[in-house]
């Protein structure tokens, strides 16, 4: 059985020492920066001399960084050649094959290194203290993103795809030659009963005989105990809520015996083949954990608030379609807390689920890797759960993820120092840690154009020919292949907008965690909430509103300064005017991005139950008449049915109806609450009456548990994304699409 690490006190003391060291380092960095700036401004000779030397180097870069003395069209030649090359490669290999991926990644790595060298040796402006502070600051912020991106590019040279391996491994499970016992754990904390019911029913529907289902209730609710008894699953509580979800799981594992352990969050419903597709991997004794992606049966708040539910993908898609496959190839799969299977013996050897971080799943996976076990990622959508239902819940979730991940710097499972990991594994985990610091860079990029306007700062010294020769190839190639490399889960333009929504709270959270990593406890993401009105999140919007106003003023000032007659421009002013030109372009881009971010912060009404586009032949009995039809939408509480023959009219009162779904042999009773005519054929909206348990099981299995039902959706390309951005701005949902009885509450899955 699991024994929590006996040296827990020693680990805690080590964690305190790490915290003190990290705090001292961070404070030391800020103090050093303050000393340098103060000394510089007060005219300290040595500091001034150092920066004078840097300025000389910037003004006299190496010859190989000099722009060729040719006409502008020739300066564009590298960009054109590289652009055509990557376009041809992506057309020949729409799904990146090994050669195509490595060629494109190789080009990007070379362009990135070339860009970094140019930025560091030629573009810094340290001619005076004020320009120097902003120029070096911008370069540092850009460096954070470039370092994270470069590591990610390097990891992209190899990507794992385990579909065929799963096909082979599943044969032994299907024929019964490999059937280890499985404990399915569903930890819950305050989730509503109707959410838990569908999860338990989905787990019971799994095509696997040797399973036991446990409901782990950390709130000791009598009604949840009755639900478990009614559905026929095990119910477990514990004396206290110590260590939150990790403690709940560890408490249950001590009382169970299954060879494999499956964890589903309270809102995640598996498809019937979840165990068939995953259990077979454990025939290899070196495999400790199999992780599958998270899908969602509702729309996330970003896509819903923008009114682009059937166009954009959820925010997590990039992680599960790009990051996890390259992490798998590097041997550093991230355990993401739900929809995974773990070997009990390996988990016991690792000391159980990690309890000293909010991200118990992530660091448990690291401990397993450090013990020499393999973690596998199967990129198949075998379950679905509830995405955050409003932007506040979305923020709560992301801030918890950030805090939990960054706590890794201060615990024994730190992936950078824990014994047993390879250099490649540590590099992959370093990229994951650096990701959260990029929110600080994003804030800096929003603020920097204001320095152009209000302080006359020029943090980048670059001429138009230099931008064409060094910046444009790097930016255009990256833009062209961004979606291609991430499995078409997100375009670069939309990714930038997404990162802007929570950049201020995430940046503040990152700094706070580095100073006080354990100051806040576990916050559960609210689930099962509903709203019938539009609401604006002022708390998240406040910094963006202030920045929007300041950026608008900055843009106005910069445009005014650009309207300078040629006779007024002296040679001394030319560099400043180039900076102003860059400033207003940057300000305009930020203004558009902030405007969309503010629209995202307007939560639209949402329904408790997801509606599915699902076609099923049905027979309706209304009074003494029988009608045939086809469902256009189905949910747990109702259906929309299009009849196959015309009817002159329906009364405007509520009409009782009996509906039989022929394929499922499922009979339901309800009321017709709405009718409309599409051409000659009526479409009826039916509300179901209370269902018995047998009906609920059939309905949940039909709606949530069909193998292969959760489809992969591709995001629009860059040009289409640009058009979408303007559409969002010109026709925001809050003004032009307030009727949410349609697609805003439906999930298009079949």
C-alpha positions in Angstrom: 0.0 0.0 0.0 1.0 3.6 -0.3 3.1 5.1 2.4 3.4 8.9 2.2 7.1 9.7 2.1 8.4 9.4 5.6 10.9 12.2 5.1 8.0 14.6 4.6 9.4 16.9 7.3 12.8 16.9 5.6 11.2 17.8 2.2 9.3 20.6 3.9 12.5 22.0 5.4 14.2 21.7 2.0 11.2 23.5 0.4 11.5 26.3 2.8 15.2 26.7 2.0 14.5 26.7 -1.7 11.8 29.3 -1.1 14.3 31.5 0.7 16.9 31.1 -2.0 14.5 31.8 -4.8 13.1 34.8 -3.0 16.6 36.1 -2.4 17.5 35.6 -6.0 14.4 37.4 -7.3 14.9 40.3 -4.8 18.5 40.4 -5.7 17.7 40.7 -9.4 15.3 43.6 -8.8 17.8 45.2 -6.4 20.6 44.9 -9.0 18.4 46.5 -11.7 17.5 49.3 -9.3 21.2 49.9 -8.4 22.2 50.0 -12.1 19.4 52.4 -13.1 20.1 54.6 -10.1 23.8 54.7 -10.8 23.2 55.3 -14.4 20.9 58.2 -13.8 23.2 59.8 -11.2 26.0 59.6 -13.6 28.2 56.9 -12.1 31.3 56.9 -14.3 31.8 53.1 -14.5 28.2 52.3 -15.4 28.1 55.1 -18.0 31.3 53.8 -19.4 30.0 50.2 -19.8 26.8 51.4 -21.6 28.8 53.7 -23.8 30.8 50.7 -24.9 27.6 48.8 -25.6 26.3 51.7 -27.6 29.5 51.7 -29.7 29.1 48.0 -30.4 25.5 48.5 -31.4 26.4 51.3 -33.8 29.2 49.2 -35.3 27.8 45.6 -35.6 29.7 42.8 -37.3 30.0 42.9 -41.0 27.8 39.8 -41.4 25.0 41.7 -39.8 25.2 44.5 -42.4 22.3 44.8 -44.8 23.4 44.3 -48.4 23.6 47.5 -50.4 20.9 46.6 -52.9 17.5 47.8 -53.9 14.5 47.1 -51.7 13.1 44.3 -53.9 16.3 42.4 -53.5 16.1 42.7 -49.7 12.8 41.0 -50.0 14.2 38.1 -51.9 15.1 35.9 -48.8 11.6 36.5 -47.4 9.9 35.5 -50.8 12.1 32.4 -51.2 11.6 31.2 -47.6 7.8 31.9 -47.8 7.4 30.0 -51.0 9.5 27.1 -49.6 7.3 26.6 -46.5 4.1 27.1 -48.4 5.1 24.4 -50.9 6.2 22.1 -48.1 2.9 22.5 -46.2 0.9 21.9 -49.4 2.8 18.7 -50.2 2.5 17.5 -46.6 -0.8 18.9 -45.2 -0.3 16.7 -42.1 3.3 17.2 -41.2 5.4 14.2 -42.1 8.8 13.7 -40.4 10.8 15.2 -43.3 8.5 18.2 -43.7 8.4 19.0 -40.0 12.2 18.8 -39.6 12.8 21.0 -42.7 10.3 23.7 -41.6 11.6 23.5 -37.9 15.1 23.7 -39.1 14.4 26.8 -41.2 12.6 28.4 -38.2 15.5 27.6 -35.8 18.0 29.2 -38.2 15.8 32.3 -38.6 15.3 32.6 -34.9 19.0 32.4 -34.1 19.6 35.0 -36.9 17.0 37.3 -35.5 18.4 37.0 -31.9 21.9 37.9 -33.1 20.6 40.9 -35.0 18.5 42.1 -32.0 21.3 41.7 -29.5 24.2 43.1 -31.6 22.6 45.8 -33.7 19.2 47.1 -32.4 19.7 48.1 -28.7 19.5 51.7 -27.9 21.6 52.6 -24.9 22.6 56.1 -25.9 21.0 57.5 -22.7 19.7 56.1 -19.4 16.0 56.3 -20.3 16.3 54.7 -23.7 18.6 52.2 -22.3 16.3 51.0 -19.6 13.4 50.5 -22.0 15.5 49.0 -24.8 17.2 46.4 -22.5 13.9 45.7 -20.8 12.1 45.0 -24.1 15.0 42.8 -25.2 14.8 40.8 -21.9 11.0 40.4 -22.3 11.4 39.3 -25.9 14.1 37.0 -24.8 11.8 35.1 -22.5 9.4 34.3 -25.3 12.3 33.5 -27.8 13.9 31.1 -25.3 10.6 29.3 -24.6 9.8 29.2 -28.4 13.3 28.0 -29.3 13.1 25.1 -26.9 9.7 24.2 -28.2 11.0 24.3 -31.8 13.9 22.0 -30.9 11.4 19.5 -29.3 9.3 19.6 -32.4 12.0 17.8 -34.3 10.4 14.6 -33.0 6.7 13.9 -32.4 5.0 10.8 -31.2 1.8 9.3 -32.6 0.6 6.2 -30.8 -2.6 5.4 -32.8 -1.2 2.2 -34.4 0.4 1.2 -31.1 -3.0 1.5 -29.4 -4.6 -0.6 -32.2 -2.1 -3.4 -31.6 -2.2 -3.2 -27.8 -6.0 -3.2 -27.6 -6.2 -6.6 -29.3 -5.1 -8.3 -26.1 -7.8 -6.4 -24.1 -10.5 -7.2 -26.6 -9.8 -10.9 -26.8 -9.5 -11.2 -23.0 -5.9 -12.2 -22.7 -4.9 -9.0 -20.8 -7.5 -7.8 -18.4 -6.0 -6.3 -15.2 -8.4 -5.1 -12.6 -9.2 -1.4 -12.7 -10.3 1.1 -10.0 -12.0 4.1 -11.5 -11.8 7.1 -9.1 -14.1 10.1 -9.4 -13.0 12.8 -6.9 -15.7 15.4 -6.2 -16.0 18.7 -4.3 -19.3 20.5 -4.5 -20.1 19.5 -8.1 -23.9 19.3 -8.6 -25.6 15.9 -8.5 -26.7 16.0 -12.2 -23.1 16.4 -13.3 -21.9 13.5 -11.1 -24.7 11.3 -12.3 -23.7 11.5 -16.0 -20.1 10.8 -15.1 -20.9 7.7 -13.0 -23.3 6.4 -15.7 -20.6 7.0 -18.4 -18.0 5.0 -16.3 -20.4 2.2 -15.7 -21.0 2.0 -19.5 -17.3 1.3 -20.2 -16.8 -1.9 -22.3 -14.6 -3.5 -19.6 -15.8 -6.1 -17.1 -13.0 -5.9 -14.5 -13.7 -2.4 -13.1 -14.9 -0.9 -9.8 -16.1 2.6 -9.6 -15.5 4.8 -6.6 -17.1 8.2 -5.9 -14.7 10.2 -3.7 -16.8 12.9 -1.9 -14.8 15.5 -0.1 -17.9 17.4 1.0 -19.6 14.4 2.7 -23.0 15.2 1.2 -25.9 12.9 2.1 -27.6 13.3 -1.3 -24.4 12.3 -3.0 -24.1 9.2 -0.9 -27.7 8.3 -1.9 -26.8 8.9 -5.5 -23.9 6.5 -5.3 -26.1 3.9 -3.7 -28.8 4.4 -6.3 -26.4 4.0 -9.2 -24.5 1.1 -7.7 -21.0 2.5 -7.2 -18.8 2.7 -4.2 -18.9 5.8 -2.0 -15.8 7.0 0.0 -15.2 10.0 2.3 -12.4 10.9 4.7 -12.1 12.6 8.0 -10.6 15.9 6.6 -9.9 17.6 3.3 -6.1 17.8 3.8 -4.1 18.2 0.6 -7.3 18.7 -1.5 -7.7 16.5 -4.5 -4.3 14.8 -4.0 -5.1 13.9 -0.5 -8.5 12.6 -1.5 -7.0 10.3 -4.1 -4.3 9.1 -1.8 -6.8 8.3 1.0 -8.8 6.2 -1.5 -5.9 4.3 -3.0 -5.0 2.9 0.4 -8.4 1.3 0.6 -8.5 -0.2 -2.9 -6.7 -3.0 -4.7 -7.0 -2.6 -8.5 -3.9 -3.2 -10.6 -4.6 0.0 -12.6 -6.1 3.2 -11.4 -8.2 5.5 -13.6 -9.0 9.1 -12.6 -11.8 11.2 -14.0 -12.7 14.6 -12.8 -16.3 14.9 -11.6 -17.5 16.4 -14.9 -15.7 14.1 -17.3 -17.6 11.3 -19.1 -15.6 8.6 -20.9 -16.6 7.0 -24.2 -17.3 3.3 -24.0 -13.9 2.3 -25.5 -11.7 4.4 -23.1 -10.3 1.3 -21.3 -10.1 -0.8 -24.4 -7.8 1.8 -26.0 -5.6 2.5 -23.0 -5.2 -0.6 -20.8 -3.3 -2.5 -23.4 -0.2 -0.2 -23.1 0.4 -1.6 -19.6 1.5 -5.0 -21.1 4.8 -3.1 -21.2 6.0 -3.2 -17.6 8.0 0.0 -18.1 4.8 2.0 -18.7 3.5 3.7 -15.6 0.8 6.1 -17.0 -1.3 6.7 -20.1 -2.7 10.2 -20.5 -5.4 11.1 -23.0 -6.5 14.6 -24.1 -9.3 16.6 -22.5 -12.3 17.4 -24.7 -15.3 19.4 -23.8 -19.0 18.9 -24.4 -19.7 22.6 -24.0 -18.1 25.7 -25.5 -15.4 27.5 -23.6 -16.2 31.1 -22.6 -13.8 32.7 -25.1 -15.4 31.1 -28.1 -18.9 31.5 -26.8 -18.5 35.2 -25.8 -17.2 36.0 -29.3 -20.1 34.1 -30.9 -17.7 31.8 -32.8 -18.6 28.4 -31.2 -18.5 26.4 -34.3 -15.5 28.1 -35.7 -12.8 28.4 -33.0 -11.3 25.6 -31.0 -11.1 25.5 -27.2 -8.0 27.0 -25.7 -6.7 23.7 -24.5 -6.5 22.2 -28.0 -3.0 23.6 -28.6 -1.7 21.8 -25.5 -3.2 18.5 -26.4 -2.6 18.6 -30.2 0.9 20.2 -30.2 2.6 20.2 -26.8 1.7 16.8 -25.5 2.8 14.9 -28.7 6.3 16.6 -28.6 6.4 16.0 -24.8 5.7 12.3 -25.5 8.6 12.1 -27.9 10.9 13.7 -25.3 9.7 11.4 -22.5 8.1 14.2 -20.5 4.3 13.7 -20.9 2.3 15.9 -18.6 -0.2 14.1 -16.4 -3.2 16.6 -16.6 -5.3 15.4 -13.7 -8.2 13.6 -15.5 -8.7 10.9 -18.1 -5.5 9.0 -17.4 -4.6 5.5 -16.3 -1.8 4.8 -13.9 -0.2 1.6 -12.7 -0.8 1.1 -8.9 2.7 -0.4 -8.2 4.5 2.4 -9.9 2.4 5.0 -8.1 3.1 3.4 -4.7 6.8 3.4 -5.5 6.6 7.1 -6.3 5.0 7.8 -2.9 1.5 8.4 -4.2 0.1 11.6 -5.6 2.3 14.6 -4.8 0.7 16.7 -2.1 3.0 19.7 -1.8 1.8 21.4 -5.0 -1.6 22.5 -6.4 -0.6 20.6 -9.6 -0.5 17.2 -8.0 -1.0 15.5 -11.4 1.9 17.2 -13.1 4.5 16.5 -10.4 3.2 12.9 -9.8 4.1 12.3 -13.5 7.5 13.8 -12.9 8.1 11.5 -9.9 7.1 8.5 -12.0 9.5 9.5 -14.8 12.3 10.0 -12.2 11.7 6.4 -11.0 12.6 5.2 -14.6 9.0 4.6 -15.7 7.5 5.7 -19.1 4.6 8.0 -19.5 2.6 7.6 -22.7 0.3 10.1 -24.4 -2.5 8.7 -26.6 -3.9 11.5 -28.7 -7.4 10.2 -29.0 -10.5 12.0 -27.7 -11.8 9.3 -25.3 -13.7 11.5 -22.8 -15.3 14.9 -22.5 -16.0 17.3 -19.6 -17.2 20.8 -18.9 -15.1 23.7 -19.9 -15.2 26.7 -17.6 -18.6 28.2 -17.9 -17.7 31.8 -17.6 -14.6 34.0 -17.9 -14.2 34.2 -14.1 -14.1 30.4 -13.7 -11.7 30.3 -16.7 -9.4 32.7 -14.9 -9.6 30.8 -11.6 -8.6 27.6 -13.5 -5.6 29.2 -15.3 -4.3 30.9 -12.2 -4.4 27.7 -10.3 -2.5 25.9 -13.1 0.1 28.6 -13.2 0.6 28.6 -9.4 0.7 24.8 -9.2 3.3 24.5 -12.0 5.5 27.3 -10.7 5.5 25.7 -7.3 7.8 23.2 -8.9 10.7 25.5 -8.3 10.2 25.0 -4.5 9.4 21.3 -4.0 11.4 18.0 -4.1 9.7 17.0 -7.5 11.3 20.0 -9.2 11.9 18.7 -12.8 15.1 20.7 -13.1 16.8 19.1 -10.1 15.0 15.8 -9.2 17.4 12.9 -9.8 16.5 10.4 -12.5 15.5 12.6 -15.4 17.4 12.9 -18.7 18.7 16.2 -20.0 16.0 16.2 -22.8 13.2 15.6 -20.2 14.5 18.5 -18.1 14.6 20.7 -21.2 11.0 19.9 -22.0 9.9 20.7 -18.5 11.9 23.9 -18.5 9.8 25.1 -21.5 6.7 24.4 -19.5 7.9 26.4 -16.6 9.0 29.3 -18.8 5.6 29.4 -20.5 4.0 31.1 -17.5 6.7 33.9 -17.5 5.7 34.9 -21.0 2.6 36.6 -19.6 5.0 39.2 -18.1 6.4 39.7 -21.6 2.9 40.1 -23.0 2.2 42.9 -20.5 5.4 44.6 -21.5 4.5 44.5 -25.1 1.3 46.2 -24.4 3.0 49.0 -22.4 6.0 49.5 -24.6 4.3 51.6 -27.4 3.2 54.1 -24.7 6.9 54.8 -24.1 7.2 55.8 -27.8 4.5 58.4 -27.5 4.7 59.8 -24.0 8.4 59.5 -23.2 9.8 59.8 -26.8 11.6 56.5 -26.3 13.1 54.4 -29.1 13.8 51.0 -27.6 14.6 49.5 -31.0 17.1 51.0 -33.4 16.3 49.6 -36.8 15.9 51.0 -40.3 13.4 49.9 -42.9 16.0 47.9 -44.8 17.0 46.1 -41.6 13.4 45.2 -40.8 12.9 43.8 -44.3 16.1 41.8 -44.2 16.1 40.4 -40.6 12.6 40.7 -39.1 10.3 40.1 -42.0 11.6 36.6 -43.0 11.4 35.4 -39.3 8.0 36.8 -38.7 6.3 35.8 -42.0 7.6 32.2 -42.0 6.6 31.8 -38.4 3.1 33.2 -39.2 2.8 30.9 -42.2 3.6 27.6 -40.4 2.2 28.4 -37.0 -1.1 26.6 -37.4 0.4 23.8 -39.5 2.9 22.9 -36.7 0.3 22.9 -34.0 -2.1 20.6 -35.8 -4.3 23.5 -36.9 -5.5 24.0 -33.4 -4.9 27.7 -33.3 -3.8 30.5 -35.6 -1.0 32.9 -34.6 -3.3 35.9 -34.6 -6.0 34.3 -32.4 -3.4 32.8 -30.2 -2.0 36.3 -29.5 -5.5 37.6 -28.6 -6.1 34.6 -26.3 -2.9 35.3 -24.4 -3.9 38.9 -23.9 -7.2 38.2 -22.0 -5.5 37.1 -18.8 -2.0 38.5 -19.2 -2.3 41.0 -16.3 -3.6 38.6 -13.7 -1.2 35.8 -14.9 1.8 38.2 -14.8 0.9 39.3 -11.3 0.2 35.8 -10.2 3.6 34.6 -11.6 5.5 37.3 -9.6 3.5 36.5 -6.4 4.1 32.8 -6.7 7.9 33.3 -7.1 7.9 35.3 -3.9 5.2 33.4 -2.0 4.5 30.1 -3.7 2.3 28.6 -1.1 0.3 31.6 0.0 -2.9 30.5 -1.6 -4.7 27.1 -1.4 -6.6 25.0 -3.9 -9.6 26.7 -5.6 -12.0 24.4 -7.4 -13.2 25.6 -10.8 -17.0 26.2 -10.4 -19.1 23.8 -12.5 -22.8 23.5 -13.2 -23.5 27.3 -13.2 -25.9 29.1 -15.5 -26.8 32.6 -16.4 -29.7 34.2 -18.3 -28.1 37.6 -18.8 -25.0 39.4 -20.2 -22.4 40.2 -17.5 -19.2 42.2 -17.8 -16.2 41.1 -15.7 -15.0 44.5 -14.5 -12.3 43.0 -12.3 -10.4 41.4 -15.2 -11.3 44.3 -17.6 -10.0 47.2 -15.5 -6.3 47.1 -16.5 -7.3 46.5 -20.1 -9.7 49.4 -20.1 -7.0 51.7 -18.7 -4.5 50.5 -21.3 -7.1 50.8 -24.1 -7.6 54.5 -23.3 -3.9 55.1 -22.9 -3.1 53.2 -26.2 -5.8 55.2 -28.1 -4.3 58.5 -26.9 -0.8 57.2 -27.8 -2.0 56.2 -31.3 -3.5 59.6 -31.8 -0.3 61.3 -30.7 1.9 59.1 -32.8 -0.2 59.6 -35.9 -0.1 63.4 -35.3 3.7 63.3 -35.0 4.0 61.3 -38.2 2.2 64.0 -40.2 5.3 66.1 -40.6 6.1 67.9 -43.8 9.3 66.8 -45.5 10.8 70.2 -45.1 10.6 69.9 -41.3 12.5 66.6 -41.2 16.2 67.0 -40.4 18.8 64.2 -40.4 18.7 64.2 -36.5 14.9 63.6 -36.6 14.9 60.7 -39.1 15.7 58.0 -36.5 13.1 59.4 -34.1 10.4 59.4 -36.9 11.2 55.8 -37.7 10.6 54.9 -34.1 7.3 56.9 -34.1 6.2 54.9 -37.2 6.9 51.6 -35.5 5.1 53.0 -32.4 1.8 53.8 -34.1 1.8 50.5 -36.0 2.4 48.7 -32.7 -0.2 50.8 -30.9 -2.8 50.1 -33.6 -2.3 46.4 -33.3 -2.5 46.5 -29.5 -5.7 48.6 -29.7 -7.4 46.0 -31.9 -6.3 43.1 -29.6 -7.4 44.9 -26.4 -10.8 45.6 -28.0 -11.4 42.0 -28.7 -10.1 41.0 -25.3 -12.7 43.3 -23.7 -15.4 41.7 -25.8 -14.3 38.3 -24.5 -14.9 39.6 -21.0 -18.6 40.0 -21.7 -20.1 36.7 -20.6 -23.1 35.7 -22.6 -26.1 33.7 -21.2 -25.4 30.0 -21.0 -27.6 26.9 -20.4 -27.0 24.1 -17.8 -27.3 21.3 -20.4 -25.4 20.9 -23.6 -27.3 20.4 -26.9 -25.9 18.1 -29.5 -26.5 18.1 -33.3 -27.6 14.5 -33.4 -29.7 12.9 -36.2 -32.0 10.1 -35.0 -35.2 8.7 -36.6 -38.1 9.2 -34.1 -41.8 8.4 -33.9 -44.0 10.9 -32.2 -47.5 10.2 -30.8 -49.5 13.4 -30.3 -53.0 12.9 -29.0 -54.3 10.1 -31.3 -52.0 10.7 -34.2 -48.6 9.3 -35.1 -45.9 11.3 -36.9 -42.4 10.4 -38.1 -39.5 12.8 -37.9 -35.8 13.3 -37.5 -34.0 14.9 -34.5 -32.0 17.9 -35.3 -30.8 18.5 -31.7 -30.8 16.4 -28.5 -30.0 17.0 -24.9 -30.6 15.4 -21.5 -33.7 17.6 -21.0 -35.2 17.9 -24.5 -35.1 17.4 -28.2 -35.8 19.3 -31.4 -37.5 17.3 -34.1 -38.2 18.0 -37.7 -41.3 16.2 -39.0 -41.4 14.5 -42.3 -44.8 15.7 -43.4 -46.5 19.0 -43.3 -49.2 20.0 -40.8 -51.5 23.0 -41.2 -50.8 24.4 -37.7 -50.2 23.6 -34.1 -52.1 25.1 -31.1 -50.1 27.7 -29.2 -50.6 25.8 -26.0 -48.2 23.2 -24.5 -49.0 19.7 -26.0 -48.2 16.3 -24.4 -46.2 14.0 -26.6 -44.6 10.6 -26.6 -41.3 10.3 -28.5 -39.6 7.0 -29.4 -36.0 7.1 -30.6 -36.0 4.1 -32.9 -32.3 3.3 -33.2 -31.9 3.3 -29.4 -35.3 1.8 -28.6 -35.8 4.6 -26.1 -39.3 5.9 -25.3 -39.6 9.3 -23.6 -42.6 11.5 -22.7 -42.7 15.2 -22.7 -44.4 18.3 -23.9 -44.2 20.4 -27.1 -43.2 23.8 -25.9 -42.4 25.5 -29.2 -43.1 25.0 -32.9 -42.0 26.7 -36.1 -42.3 26.0 -39.8 -39.2 25.5 -42.0 -40.7 25.6 -45.5 -43.7 23.2 -45.3 -42.3 21.0 -42.5 -42.8 21.8 -38.8 -39.9 21.7 -36.3 -40.9 21.0 -32.7 -39.0 21.8 -29.5 -39.9 19.1 -26.9 -39.2 19.2 -23.2 -38.8 15.8 -21.5 -40.6 14.9 -18.4 -38.7 13.4 -15.4 -36.8 10.3 -16.6 -36.3 7.1 -14.7 -32.8 5.6 -14.2 -33.0 3.3 -17.2 -34.0 6.2 -19.5 -31.2 8.4 -18.1 -28.6 5.7 -18.7 -29.7 5.2 -22.3 -29.8 8.9 -23.0 -26.4 9.6 -21.4 -24.8 6.8 -23.3 -26.2 8.0 -26.5 -25.2 11.6 -26.0 -21.8 11.2 -24.3 -20.4 7.7 -24.7 -20.3 6.8 -28.4 -16.7 5.9 -29.5 -15.3 8.4 -31.9 -17.9 11.0 -31.3 -15.6 13.8 -30.1 -14.3 15.2 -33.4 -11.1 17.2 -34.1 -12.0 20.7 -35.3 -9.5 22.8 -37.2 -9.0 26.5 -36.6 -9.2 29.1 -39.4 -6.0 30.0 -41.2 -4.2 33.4 -40.6 -6.1 35.3 -43.4 -9.5 33.9 -42.2 -8.5 34.7 -38.6 -7.8 38.3 -39.6 -11.2 38.6 -41.3 -12.8 37.0 -38.2 -11.1 39.7 -36.0 -12.6 42.5 -38.0 -16.0 40.7 -38.0 -15.9 40.4 -34.2 -15.1 44.1 -34.0 -17.8 45.2 -36.4 -20.5 42.8 -35.2 -19.9 42.0 -31.6 -22.4 39.4 -30.2 -23.4 41.7 -27.3 -24.9 44.1 -29.9 -25.9 42.1 -32.9 -26.6 38.5 -31.8 -28.4 38.6 -28.5 -30.8 35.7 -29.3 -29.1 32.7 -27.7 -31.7 30.1 -28.3 -29.8 28.7 -31.1 -26.1 27.7 -31.6 -24.9 29.4 -28.5 -26.1 26.6 -26.3 -25.5 23.7 -28.7 -22.5 21.5 -29.2 -21.8 20.4 -32.7 -20.2 17.0 -32.4 -21.8 14.5 -34.8 
